[in-house]
């Protein structure tokens, strides 16, 4: 039996960030991760400028930039009939980059370990019980005790399921993702392409590889895969990673000594590319809150402040999530916005600027 201040289930960006800040605050922290890192993850691999402030506070800016990556200069929206609108992305230190999740997630998890968090990989949580503290049973057979439990284990959260909190998923869409050879003259752009059957997201992740994502309905995903095979001259045995569901109802971010962060709390539309920022920031906010609670500050006051800061993180941005979801469920609707001319370009410039702003400044002025 091992006793910790904080047990975090899931070692992705939300869990690793939370663990790093908890350990930095002197809390005895353990991360329970079912996989062995490094590993790939279904993702667009893009880091919005909003991410940089959290990465800087983790002390990882230079290490991240030393990894193979691409500096992205523009985003191109392509309609079903091939019309396109191109919008420039920010340049300079706070620019958008793309990097493989296998590299990025491993960097974050190793940072958490460097700061003092204990990492238990290839460990699956099998049972949870809470009296005053949490009792956590795992496979391989082991038992942990923790004062605080944090679910950072994604959209199909085991923590939420074992606590009977997991909402019913909407299985309206499925995603496929692969790293394929980078086409010649692709450039440093992100492509968001509407297709009759769904949409495709494309971004270079280094000098030789392209991240290729496909999102469609279960009935159309095989047609999308065939389109991608022709478009990018892929072999017949091209391996694809998959994830579903892409959406589900959100969970309360905190209830007593149980927290949810990242996709375990709220799944955002992948079309916007904002998921990594929400993972990093929500993990940091949860760590700050847990540190205050275990430091003796009044529990209800601290939890109210966490809920406020958590909501502020999304404020003014979730309308983009709803709009993007409507557009990708109805590709003809998204395509209709893509027309030559000032009005169309202005709409996409506004949306892009909102998504890739360097930070939601108000939400980061005061820490929870």
KAJO-V330871 format. One line per field, one symbol per residue. phi: phi as a letter, one per 20 degrees, with the letter a starting at -180 (. if undefined). psi: psi as a letter, one per 30 degrees, with the letter a starting at -180 (. if undefined). Layout:
BEGIN
phi = ???
psi = ???
END
This chain:
BEGIN
phi = .cdcfcddeodfgfffffffffffenefccddcfddefbebfafmedfggfffffffemdgffffefgbceedbcdecegenfccdcfegdnfefeccbgfgfffffffffgfgepfeddelcdfdbcbcdededcdccgfbcccbfcdcecdnfdgfgfffeldffffeeebcdcbbdcgfffmfnecddddfcgeqbcdcbfdafccdecdccbfgfdffffffgffffdleffegfcecbbfecaffdgfbbmdccccmffebedffgemegfffffffffffffffffffeoffgfffffffffffffgefmcffffffffffefcgffffffecfpffffffffffffffdgfaegffdfcef
psi = kkklekkkjkgaeeeeeeeeeeeeggkjkkkjkflkllllkjlfgkjlfffeeeeeffhgeeeefflklkjkflkkkklegflkkkkklklaeglklkkkeeeeeeeeeeeeeeffkkkjlhjkkfkkkkcelkkjklkljlkkkkekkkjhhafhkeeeefghfjlkljhfllkkklklkkkkgeahlkkjjklefblkkkkkfaffkkkjkkkaleffeeeeeeeeeeeghllfgkkkllkklflllllkfkjbgklklbffekklkfefgfeeeeeeeeeeeeeeeeeeeffglkeeeeeeeeeeeeeeefkgffeeeeeeeeeffieeeeeffjkkleeeeeefeeeeeeegkflieefgekk.
END
